[in-house]
Amino acid sequence: MNMHTQALAPTIFQYGRDYLELTKPKVVALITFTAMVGMLLSTSAMVPWSVLIFGSLGIALAASSAAAINHLVDRRVDAIMARTCKRPLPTGHLDTRQVLVFAILLGALGMTLLLLFTNPLTTALTFCSLIGYAIIYTLFLKRATPQNIVIGGAAGAAPPLLGWTAVTGQLEPGAFLLFLIIFIWTPPHFWALAIHRRNEYAKADIPMLPVTHGVEFTRLHIVLYTILLVLVTLFPFLIGMSGLLYLVGAVLLGLRFLWYALKLFVTADDRLAMPTFGFSIVYLFGLFLVLMVDHYWVNIF
């Protein structure tokens, strides 16, 4: 390797890492997983490989585009907050034009794949979800109301519904139930993080619930939403969409999540906010995993 190549390698690596960070890969991975579970649950037959692969990729690219636009819109706020001040835009590693072009390319490619390999309904719904998160939530709702995450959660709850329609081409009750589960999961998940970061949100003048209504009020609402979540996650079993294996998994996971929420509320120990936030991610992944396993267990046996 010559000296020019040695000097160029770190630059290429840095650019690659910065562009990857724009896509929020951990978030997109969870989004893509829930979308794939939506596909698998939509039918008792095998999902066509082209839909499974390219449909999932299209949804992932659309989510990545939305994430990049979120970086662009929030660049000034990100520079204020310790959690986000080292992102590519606040640090100057990338400029706004580069991020905008990247986001447009990702979105266009994602929409093209969905239109070619799924159906117009899924493409339209995915585009609406992208606009809902990247523009309506990030640009307006986030700064307008402490209920921002509740209202804006509709965009984040869409992936399993998108996966379902990618296979069936129809909006069906099962798809809406999966949507509802993530919609109700989103507030307790995000409010736990907001408790931990409330001083930064206050500094950035973002009206998150712990900032506008206090931490105790937020802890109570985390408990209430978690109780509602546990109840809603029983419905796949109650309507015959899933079997006993799912019911056991959902109850165990739900009780554990509720334990975290109640402990955070009763002890008033803000150090529990991040463990609660962390488990909420494990909870959602585990819930959709057991949904998928139960689906194929029932169909096999």
C-alpha positions, 0 to 999 in steps of 0.5 A: 500500500503506497502513501497516497492509499494509506492517507485515503483509506481513513478518509473513505472509512470515515465517510462510510461510517458517517453515511452509515450513521445517518441511517440509524442502522440499529433502529432500521434493523428493528424496523426491518425485522418487524416488517419481515415478521408482518410479511411472514404473519400475513400468510400461511404459505411461504412469502415469495422470496422477491417480496421478502428480500426486495420488499424488506430492502425497500422498507429499510431504505425508506426508513434510512432515508427518513433517518437521514432527513431527521439528521438534517432537520435536527442538526442544530438541536443535535449540536446542543445535546450530548447524545447527538453532538457527535453526529456527522452534521454537527461535527462538520464531517458532512454538509447539508447538501451531501445529507439531502442528496443521500436521503433522496437517493435512498428514498428513491431507491426504496420506493422503486424497489417497493413499486417493482417487487411489492405493490402500489399500496405498500409503496404509497403507505411507505412513502406516507410513513417516510413523510410522517416521520421525517417531515410531520413529526421531526419538523413540526410535532416534535417542537409543537406538543408534549404528545409529539411521540404519541401522535408521531408514533404512527409513522414508526408503527407502520413497518409490520403493516407495510410488510403485511400489505407487501404480501397481501396487497390489502389492509387487513385486521391482523396488520392493524393489530401489529401496527397498534402494538408498536403504536402503544409501545412507542410512548413508554419506550421513548419517554424512558429515554426522555426522562434520562435526557430531559435536561438536554431536551429542555436546553434544546427547547423541545417539549418532551413530556418530562420537560413540560409535565414533570418526571413523576407525571411521565413515570405514571404515563409509562406505567399506564401505557405499559399496562395498555400494551400488555392488554393489547398484546393479548389480542393476537391470541384472543382473535386466533391470530396466534397460539399458546406459545405466543400467549406465554411469551407475550405475557412473560415479556409484558410482565417484565416490561411492566416490572421495569415501569412500576419500579421506575414509578415506585422508586422514583429513581431516574437511574432506572430510566435507561434500563427501562428504555433498553429493555423496551427494545428487547421486549419489542424484538422478543415479542415479534420473534415469538409471534413469528415462531408461534406462527410457524409452529402452529402451521407445522404442528 
